[in-house]
Amino acid sequence: MIRRRNRISLLVIATLLMLACVPTLPALPGSTPIPTFDPNQPLTAIAGTAGAAATQTALFAPPSNTPTPQPSSTPTDTPTSTPTFVFILPTIVIPPTQIPVGVSNLAYECQVLVQEPLNESTIPKSTRFDARWTLANIGKEIWDSDNADYRYTKGAKLHTQPIYDFPATISPGVTVELVVNMVAPPDPGTYTTTWQITIGKSQFCPMNLTINVP
């Protein structure tokens, strides 16, 4: 038993001596020691990358248009408008008096409804004008334009022609306007002229006009 223990002790001693004789191996060229892991290093890298990106964005971003404050106009007091009241009064138009058309038992009869110019009107000397009469046929017979005319019968000769044909055939109850071209005399005074309607041998409806020439 003692011998076995001695053998083991000798074996251990021999092994230690062999290890002591083995030279230390040199470090392999190009080998780098394994770095120690820092738990805060990833956060530092991320922060650095974000800062660099923000710097580049600021450099390449287009300049922003900073609005220039404009001077504000001071509001002025708006004058209060004074309401203006306009009173529009309706114009009362009085229609001309309508002369009722009469009825005659005669075969030929007229009624003068309108005359222009009115009697006693002032007409400058040597002035041309038209005398107009609006007549109504109040007789029983028609005024046939083939047989009817109106002509100068007496008084001052103010006309440019003494006779005119009827413009149309006028039945009883119908009106017509007769026109005569006239010229005022060259001398001052009061002048009256008379015209009548003539149908065959019948002469009726005197139309009188009196003018004053200054």
BAFI-3210 file (N, C-alpha, C; in Angstrom, 3 decimals, decimal comma, padded with zeros to 6 digits):
// residues 214
n [1|2|3|4|5|6|7|8|9|10|11|12|13|14|15|16|17|18|19|20|21|22|23|24|25|26|27|28|29|30|31|32|33|34|35|36|37|38|39|40|41|42|43|44|45|46|47|48|49|50|51|52|53|54|55|56|57|58|59|60|61|62|63|64|65|66|67|68|69|70|71|72|73|74|75|76|77|78|79|80|81|82|83|84|85|86|87|88|89|90|91|92|93|94|95|96|97|98|99|100|101|102|103|104|105|106|107|108|109|110|111|112|113|114|115|116|117|118|119|120|121|122|123|124|125|126|127|128|129|130|131|132|133|134|135|136|137|138|139|140|141|142|143|144|145|146|147|148|149|150|151|152|153|154|155|156|157|158|159|160|161|162|163|164|165|166|167|168|169|170|171|172|173|174|175|176|177|178|179|180|181|182|183|184|185|186|187|188|189|190|191|192|193|194|195|196|197|198|199|200|201|202|203|204|205|206|207|208|209|210|211|212|213|214]
n.u [000,846|001,953|003,789|002,287|001,245|003,641|004,353|002,363|002,866|005,372|004,689|003,085|004,961|006,697|005,119|004,649|007,217|007,616|005,772|006,787|008,989|008,087|008,075|006,684|004,038|004,178|002,162|-000,258|000,335|-001,415|-003,686|-006,346|-007,259|-010,335|-012,813|-014,095|-017,534|-019,659|-022,546|-023,888|-023,022|-024,506|-026,685|-025,328|-024,258|-026,587|-027,633|-025,653|-025,802|-028,395|-028,055|-026,190|-027,722|-029,708|-028,183|-027,308|-029,792|-030,556|-028,633|-029,128|-031,761|-034,288|-034,307|-036,554|-039,462|-039,673|-042,303|-042,646|-043,515|-046,205|-046,932|-049,713|-052,731|-054,160|-057,406|-059,901|-062,514|-065,623|-067,797|-071,072|-073,776|-076,317|-079,673|-081,579|-084,660|-086,830|-089,603|-091,857|-094,259|-097,219|-097,928|-100,705|-102,569|-104,721|-107,050|-107,797|-110,823|-113,295|-115,134|-118,368|-119,625|-122,130|-125,440|-127,028|-130,053|-129,779|-128,728|-126,073|-123,786|-121,493|-119,189|-117,024|-114,235|-111,513|-109,246|-106,440|-104,079|-105,479|-108,253|-107,552|-104,867|-101,372|-099,427|-096,308|-095,446|-095,478|-095,010|-094,970|-097,472|-099,568|-103,024|-105,300|-108,112|-110,100|-112,695|-116,018|-118,241|-121,497|-123,803|-126,282|-125,371|-122,582|-119,287|-118,043|-114,959|-114,559|-116,292|-116,195|-114,691|-112,680|-112,715|-111,612|-113,760|-114,418|-113,181|-109,898|-107,212|-105,294|-104,264|-102,179|-103,086|-106,359|-108,183|-108,773|-108,639|-110,659|-109,158|-110,019|-112,861|-115,534|-117,545|-120,765|-120,383|-117,649|-114,369|-112,203|-109,179|-108,524|-106,274|-104,723|-102,391|-100,917|-099,993|-098,900|-099,954|-097,849|-098,210|-099,013|-101,926|-105,366|-106,679|-109,151|-110,230|-112,311|-113,351|-114,979|-116,766|-117,434|-119,774|-120,865|-123,588|-123,918|-122,870|-121,259|-120,466|-118,760|-115,465|-113,733|-111,009|-109,116|-106,414|-103,750|-101,460|-098,484]
n.v [-001,202|001,112|001,427|001,871|004,467|005,852|005,583|007,101|009,629|010,088|010,118|012,429|014,329|014,092|014,852|017,577|018,533|018,178|019,937|022,304|022,485|022,953|025,472|028,823|029,532|031,777|034,646|034,537|035,993|038,956|038,499|039,758|041,056|040,128|042,523|044,237|044,146|046,886|047,910|050,358|051,241|050,789|052,614|055,006|055,066|055,150|057,585|059,281|058,859|059,829|062,520|063,288|062,907|064,824|067,111|067,033|067,236|069,803|071,229|070,722|071,321|073,377|076,947|078,305|080,309|083,007|084,753|088,210|090,560|092,711|096,168|096,981|098,559|101,293|101,154|103,351|105,519|104,777|106,889|107,380|106,726|108,932|108,328|109,032|110,154|109,764|110,998|109,888|111,109|110,053|110,812|112,375|111,657|113,189|112,088|113,179|114,880|112,884|113,229|112,349|110,356|111,431|110,833|111,354|112,167|112,846|112,291|112,904|113,887|115,356|115,226|117,273|116,248|116,645|119,363|120,825|123,340|124,867|127,173|130,690|130,402|131,349|131,938|132,241|134,650|133,716|131,043|127,552|125,124|122,398|121,972|120,139|118,026|115,909|113,866|112,538|110,289|110,794|110,524|108,845|107,740|106,319|107,660|107,665|107,063|107,281|109,224|111,258|114,269|116,883|120,425|123,866|126,512|129,168|132,374|133,270|132,554|130,275|127,910|125,496|123,964|123,693|121,542|118,167|114,623|112,080|110,061|107,459|105,186|106,013|104,698|105,007|106,101|105,807|107,269|109,808|111,395|114,507|116,346|119,457|121,246|124,288|127,829|130,506|133,934|136,637|139,053|140,684|139,885|138,697|135,702|133,785|130,674|128,471|125,116|122,354|119,190|117,453|115,574|114,343|116,285|117,202|119,227|119,606|119,681|121,997|123,180|125,238|127,479|129,700|131,906|133,794|136,116|137,446]
n.w [000,000|000,810|-001,154|-003,358|-002,909|-002,965|-005,551|-006,848|-005,864|-006,960|-009,625|-009,815|-009,136|-011,286|-013,358|-012,772|-013,031|-015,747|-016,809|-015,905|-017,408|-019,929|-022,395|-022,330|-024,456|-027,219|-027,972|-030,520|-033,688|-034,746|-033,322|-031,411|-028,342|-026,793|-026,667|-023,861|-023,007|-023,075|-021,544|-022,003|-024,414|-026,957|-026,729|-026,702|-029,299|-030,851|-030,073|-031,023|-033,810|-034,373|-033,716|-035,680|-037,985|-037,598|-037,767|-040,473|-041,746|-041,034|-042,413|-045,148|-045,544|-047,097|-046,841|-044,531|-045,048|-043,292|-042,042|-042,535|-040,260|-040,936|-040,874|-038,998|-039,912|-038,326|-037,222|-038,339|-037,261|-038,526|-040,187|-039,115|-041,149|-042,090|-042,302|-045,202|-045,985|-048,599|-049,947|-052,146|-054,001|-055,494|-058,875|-059,948|-062,613|-064,692|-066,829|-070,163|-070,834|-072,111|-074,933|-075,354|-077,998|-080,069|-081,503|-084,523|-086,257|-088,800|-092,215|-092,890|-090,639|-088,284|-085,476|-083,737|-082,092|-081,291|-081,707|-083,232|-083,958|-080,981|-081,073|-081,269|-080,882|-080,850|-083,598|-085,073|-087,612|-091,057|-090,551|-091,066|-090,433|-089,194|-089,348|-087,467|-087,213|-085,294|-086,010|-085,528|-087,030|-086,778|-088,100|-090,185|-092,521|-094,319|-094,768|-097,666|-099,063|-101,768|-102,616|-100,770|-099,538|-098,059|-097,800|-098,360|-097,482|-096,712|-095,439|-094,120|-096,273|-095,434|-096,189|-097,998|-100,047|-101,455|-101,206|-100,080|-100,371|-098,748|-096,191|-095,690|-095,742|-093,693|-091,308|-089,601|-086,240|-086,173|-085,918|-087,381|-088,464|-089,838|-091,778|-092,519|-094,376|-093,492|-093,616|-091,679|-092,048|-093,357|-092,140|-089,050|-087,040|-086,623|-087,722|-089,381|-090,589|-092,533|-092,992|-094,641|-094,879|-097,867|-099,611|-102,481|-103,258|-100,749|-098,114|-095,143|-091,561|-090,443|-089,967|-088,038|-087,666|-085,770|-085,614|-084,040|-085,195|-084,208]
ca.u [000,000|002,896|004,469|001,360|001,241|004,917|004,312|001,497|003,585|006,420|004,037|002,653|006,169|007,248|004,242|004,926|008,501|007,456|005,079|007,690|009,985|007,459|008,171|005,418|003,731|003,970|000,820|-000,401|000,322|-002,695|-004,837|-006,794|-007,999|-011,802|-013,137|-015,060|-018,866|-020,199|-024,012|-024,383|-022,466|-025,510|-027,448|-024,464|-024,161|-027,866|-027,740|-024,745|-026,348|-029,532|-027,546|-025,599|-028,806|-030,364|-027,276|-027,377|-031,103|-030,523|-027,759|-029,665|-033,170|-034,436|-034,585|-037,990|-039,879|-040,149|-043,172|-042,261|-044,727|-046,596|-047,530|-051,176|-053,323|-055,010|-058,780|-060,475|-063,945|-066,490|-068,892|-072,408|-074,575|-077,616|-080,679|-082,307|-086,001|-087,337|-091,040|-092,279|-095,711|-097,713|-098,418|-102,089|-102,788|-106,139|-107,248|-108,568|-112,276|-113,728|-116,405|-119,179|-120,054|-123,601|-126,143|-127,896|-131,052|-129,499|-127,961|-124,668|-123,529|-120,209|-118,939|-115,599|-113,745|-110,211|-108,759|-105,077|-104,009|-106,734|-108,586|-106,854|-103,452|-100,436|-098,540|-095,414|-095,722|-094,844|-094,652|-095,763|-098,012|-100,674|-104,289|-105,820|-109,412|-110,552|-114,135|-116,784|-119,412|-122,661|-124,997|-126,769|-124,720|-121,118|-118,524|-117,320|-113,754|-114,621|-117,116|-116,038|-113,460|-112,845|-112,181|-111,723|-115,026|-114,440|-112,255|-108,502|-106,606|-104,057|-103,894|-101,274|-103,943|-107,715|-109,053|-108,104|-109,484|-110,801|-108,144|-110,638|-114,308|-115,841|-118,904|-121,343|-119,771|-116,197|-113,696|-111,166|-108,417|-108,309|-105,100|-104,561|-101,141|-101,185|-098,886|-099,380|-099,716|-096,649|-098,572|-099,678|-103,381|-106,157|-107,160|-110,057|-110,488|-113,362|-113,303|-116,135|-116,775|-118,347|-120,081|-121,845|-124,093|-124,042|-121,706|-121,597|-119,361|-117,813|-114,270|-113,254|-109,728|-108,717|-105,065|-103,233|-100,079|-097,961]
ca.v [000,000|002,249|001,505|002,502|005,896|006,435|005,678|008,227|010,880|010,272|010,488|013,841|015,173|014,050|015,679|018,982|018,909|018,288|021,196|023,422|022,562|023,388|026,949|029,584|029,772|033,215|035,036|034,478|037,325|039,438|038,259|040,943|040,638|040,332|043,728|044,138|044,646|048,009|047,905|051,682|051,641|050,935|053,849|056,124|055,078|055,603|059,027|059,974|058,802|060,749|063,897|063,572|063,048|066,131|068,152|067,027|067,762|071,265|071,821|070,604|071,740|074,722|077,992|078,551|081,700|083,579|085,896|089,516|091,220|093,938|097,150|096,951|099,889|101,653|101,367|104,685|105,499|104,895|107,816|106,804|107,332|109,460|107,900|110,077|109,703|110,389|110,770|109,945|111,278|109,627|111,865|112,130|111,974|113,367|111,820|114,232|114,661|112,190|113,752|111,222|110,448|111,524|110,182|112,306|111,580|113,286|111,339|113,270|114,786|115,062|115,811|117,580|115,762|117,264|120,323|121,332|124,031|125,397|128,519|131,802|130,095|132,298|131,320|133,256|134,962|132,921|129,727|126,438|124,264|121,534|122,027|118,774|117,840|114,532|113,922|111,304|110,208|110,531|110,441|107,518|107,268|106,220|108,643|106,858|107,769|107,546|110,403|112,270|115,057|118,080|121,541|125,240|127,111|130,621|132,939|133,516|131,465|129,873|126,581|125,374|123,431|123,965|120,372|116,897|113,428|111,402|109,005|106,134|105,185|106,129|104,247|105,689|105,771|105,705|108,579|110,008|112,640|115,241|117,217|120,481|121,992|125,729|128,768|131,750|135,114|137,404|140,270|140,438|140,010|137,532|135,108|132,651|129,940|127,465|123,971|121,488|117,912|117,455|114,261|114,626|117,644|117,547|119,887|119,649|119,604|123,100|123,128|126,609|127,673|131,091|132,036|135,142|136,272|138,652]
ca.w [000,000|000,864|-002,440|-004,325|-002,628|-003,407|-007,015|-007,243|-005,549|-007,966|-010,908|-009,738|-009,168|-012,643|-014,224|-012,475|-013,617|-017,197|-017,100|-015,655|-018,483|-021,203|-022,513|-022,516|-025,887|-027,548|-028,491|-031,976|-034,326|-035,312|-032,462|-030,671|-027,167|-026,875|-025,903|-022,769|-023,421|-022,290|-021,791|-022,402|-025,717|-028,045|-026,575|-027,100|-030,761|-031,422|-029,841|-031,936|-035,175|-034,461|-033,729|-036,989|-038,973|-037,404|-038,273|-041,928|-042,154|-040,883|-043,434|-046,502|-045,609|-047,685|-045,837|-044,303|-045,234|-042,036|-042,389|-042,005|-039,729|-041,619|-039,943|-039,013|-040,013|-037,191|-037,718|-038,127|-036,957|-039,697|-039,873|-039,141|-042,212|-041,668|-043,284|-045,917|-046,330|-049,812|-050,067|-053,541|-054,066|-056,804|-059,757|-060,331|-064,022|-064,984|-068,256|-070,839|-070,865|-073,319|-075,442|-075,831|-079,396|-080,158|-082,614|-085,206|-087,149|-090,159|-093,019|-092,756|-089,507|-087,642|-084,162|-083,580|-080,806|-080,984|-082,700|-083,007|-082,671|-080,493|-081,534|-080,620|-080,671|-081,457|-084,582|-085,629|-089,014|-092,108|-090,020|-091,560|-089,379|-089,614|-088,624|-087,339|-086,600|-085,122|-086,167|-085,409|-087,898|-085,935|-088,971|-090,541|-093,739|-094,284|-095,541|-098,642|-099,494|-103,209|-102,868|-099,723|-099,421|-097,212|-098,587|-097,865|-097,911|-096,543|-094,461|-094,525|-097,044|-094,763|-096,664|-099,141|-101,108|-100,980|-101,113|-099,789|-100,402|-097,459|-096,077|-095,607|-095,626|-092,271|-091,007|-088,444|-084,958|-086,323|-085,935|-088,395|-088,302|-091,083|-091,628|-093,551|-094,297|-093,510|-093,396|-091,058|-092,895|-093,010|-091,420|-087,771|-087,050|-086,247|-088,966|-089,211|-091,827|-092,358|-093,889|-094,497|-095,596|-099,021|-100,179|-103,542|-103,145|-099,323|-097,493|-093,716|-090,592|-090,547|-089,113|-087,984|-086,973|-085,623|-085,061|-083,878|-085,681|-083,539]
c.u [000,858|003,546|003,565|001,313|002,539|004,925|003,466|002,199|004,658|005,827|003,631|003,837|006,727|006,424|004,495|006,249|008,411|006,738|005,978|008,706|009,376|007,525|006,789|005,195|003,528|002,575|000,800|-000,452|-001,061|-003,878|-005,125|-007,572|-009,475|-012,165|-014,167|-016,366|-019,345|-021,697|-024,540|-023,930|-023,514|-026,315|-026,643|-024,378|-025,440|-028,024|-026,843|-025,251|-027,502|-029,063|-026,943|-026,668|-029,500|-029,504|-027,337|-028,709|-031,141|-029,694|-028,421|-031,121|-033,272|-034,768|-036,081|-038,283|-040,459|-041,024|-042,714|-043,498|-044,983|-047,205|-049,040|-051,715|-054,260|-056,423|-059,284|-061,966|-064,741|-067,646|-070,238|-073,241|-075,937|-078,663|-081,417|-083,641|-086,483|-088,805|-091,430|-093,794|-096,202|-098,269|-099,820|-102,282|-104,282|-106,349|-108,066|-110,055|-112,679|-115,093|-117,230|-119,656|-121,586|-124,147|-127,107|-128,895|-130,834|-128,689|-126,468|-124,527|-122,200|-120,195|-117,433|-115,168|-112,460|-109,856|-107,377|-104,654|-105,395|-106,996|-107,905|-105,402|-102,588|-099,475|-097,628|-095,675|-094,863|-094,398|-095,568|-096,245|-099,139|-101,874|-104,892|-107,190|-109,701|-112,069|-114,746|-117,989|-120,615|-123,960|-125,353|-126,039|-123,213|-120,528|-117,611|-116,132|-113,753|-115,391|-116,859|-114,690|-113,709|-112,073|-112,381|-113,020|-115,053|-113,376|-110,865|-107,949|-105,241|-103,496|-102,853|-101,970|-105,373|-108,583|-108,210|-109,120|-109,565|-109,778|-108,738|-112,148|-114,665|-117,311|-119,459|-120,740|-118,264|-115,608|-112,613|-110,450|-108,166|-107,224|-105,051|-103,241|-101,424|-099,904|-099,480|-099,065|-098,466|-096,946|-099,255|-101,195|-104,024|-106,822|-108,030|-110,307|-111,504|-113,246|-114,548|-115,938|-117,804|-118,510|-121,205|-122,258|-124,231|-122,741|-122,049|-120,308|-118,373|-116,687|-113,622|-111,936|-109,406|-107,360|-104,705|-101,769|-099,521|-097,171]
c.v [001,220|002,427|002,185|003,986|006,541|006,581|006,869|009,536|011,137|010,688|011,952|014,765|015,209|014,910|017,157|019,414|019,051|019,597|022,388|023,588|023,034|024,896|027,591|029,892|031,258|033,466|035,007|035,877|037,662|039,187|039,466|040,490|040,963|041,521|043,448|044,775|045,718|048,079|049,240|052,076|051,720|052,205|055,041|056,218|055,591|057,095|059,789|059,982|059,771|062,184|064,255|063,758|064,386|067,255|068,217|067,575|069,280|071,910|071,828|071,026|073,124|075,739|078,226|080,029|082,223|084,782|087,162|090,211|092,538|094,903|097,138|098,373|100,131|101,912|102,754|104,548|105,709|105,827|107,130|107,522|107,759|109,060|109,097|109,513|110,496|110,009|110,963|109,985|110,855|110,812|111,496|112,606|112,022|113,127|112,940|113,869|114,042|112,716|112,570|111,462|110,419|110,754|111,206|111,553|111,990|112,231|111,602|114,275|114,356|115,663|116,014|117,172|116,467|118,212|120,809|122,157|124,521|126,779|129,572|131,467|131,105|131,531|132,422|133,441|134,100|131,536|128,665|125,598|123,426|121,788|120,620|118,807|116,345|114,557|112,542|111,385|109,828|110,490|108,991|106,909|107,192|107,381|107,857|107,648|108,046|108,815|111,532|112,967|116,174|119,209|122,871|125,834|128,627|131,030|133,121|132,283|131,121|128,572|126,652|124,707|123,439|122,733|119,111|115,765|112,817|110,259|107,600|106,303|105,100|105,755|105,032|105,170|105,670|107,109|108,592|111,316|113,235|116,283|118,171|121,183|123,471|126,516|130,030|132,929|135,862|138,650|139,921|140,614|138,718|137,009|133,891|132,012|128,844|126,410|123,117|120,179|118,015|116,027|114,476|116,087|118,099|118,139|120,119|119,643|120,752|122,953|124,501|126,676|129,159|131,140|133,509|135,147|137,539|139,543]
c.w [000,000|-000,464|-003,461|-004,105|-003,106|-004,910|-007,450|-006,970|-006,560|-009,298|-010,906|-009,866|-010,581|-013,571|-013,995|-013,075|-015,109|-017,578|-016,868|-016,754|-019,796|-021,292|-022,739|-023,972|-026,147|-028,092|-029,997|-032,568|-034,859|-034,454|-031,624|-029,470|-027,303|-026,027|-024,842|-023,183|-022,459|-022,544|-022,245|-023,787|-026,813|-027,945|-027,013|-028,615|-031,391|-031,247|-030,782|-033,347|-035,346|-034,497|-035,061|-038,038|-038,826|-037,936|-039,786|-042,421|-042,058|-041,966|-044,799|-046,607|-046,221|-046,620|-045,719|-044,438|-043,935|-042,353|-041,708|-041,482|-040,432|-040,618|-040,073|-039,018|-038,839|-037,680|-037,357|-037,875|-038,230|-039,362|-040,023|-040,188|-041,670|-042,685|-043,874|-046,358|-047,538|-049,934|-051,528|-053,568|-055,441|-057,583|-060,217|-061,762|-064,270|-066,468|-068,894|-070,879|-072,193|-073,737|-075,940|-077,254|-079,440|-081,353|-083,216|-086,081|-088,598|-090,901|-092,870|-091,622|-088,868|-086,244|-084,043|-082,174|-080,377|-082,106|-082,283|-084,220|-082,259|-081,071|-080,654|-080,277|-081,392|-082,352|-085,139|-087,124|-089,948|-091,627|-090,599|-090,381|-089,970|-088,724|-088,638|-086,653|-086,503|-085,065|-085,956|-086,343|-087,021|-086,761|-089,260|-091,732|-093,540|-095,075|-096,473|-099,169|-100,994|-103,521|-101,890|-099,847|-098,429|-097,877|-097,887|-098,400|-097,764|-095,523|-095,031|-095,229|-096,442|-095,334|-097,772|-100,324|-100,589|-100,765|-100,891|-099,919|-099,002|-097,365|-096,051|-095,575|-094,144|-092,057|-089,828|-087,138|-084,988|-086,403|-087,004|-088,095|-089,684|-090,859|-092,815|-093,321|-094,462|-093,297|-092,796|-091,975|-092,459|-092,187|-090,097|-087,910|-086,585|-087,507|-088,640|-090,563|-091,541|-093,443|-093,630|-095,271|-096,726|-099,526|-101,199|-103,478|-101,704|-098,823|-096,028|-092,894|-090,782|-089,524|-089,157|-087,184|-086,978|-084,979|-084,933|-084,327|-085,047|-084,480]
res [m|i|r|r|r|n|r|i|s|l|l|v|i|a|t|l|l|m|l|a|c|v|p|t|l|p|a|l|p|g|s|t|p|i|p|t|f|d|p|n|q|p|l|t|a|i|a|g|t|a|g|a|a|a|t|q|t|a|l|f|a|p|p|s|n|t|p|t|p|q|p|s|s|t|p|t|d|t|p|t|s|t|p|t|f|v|f|i|l|p|t|i|v|i|p|p|t|q|i|p|v|g|v|s|n|l|a|y|e|c|q|v|l|v|q|e|p|l|n|e|s|t|i|p|k|s|t|r|f|d|a|r|w|t|l|a|n|i|g|k|e|i|w|d|s|d|n|a|d|y|r|y|t|k|g|a|k|l|h|t|q|p|i|y|d|f|p|a|t|i|s|p|g|v|t|v|e|l|v|v|n|m|v|a|p|p|d|p|g|t|y|t|t|t|w|q|i|t|i|g|k|s|q|f|c|p|m|n|l|t|i|n|v|p]
***
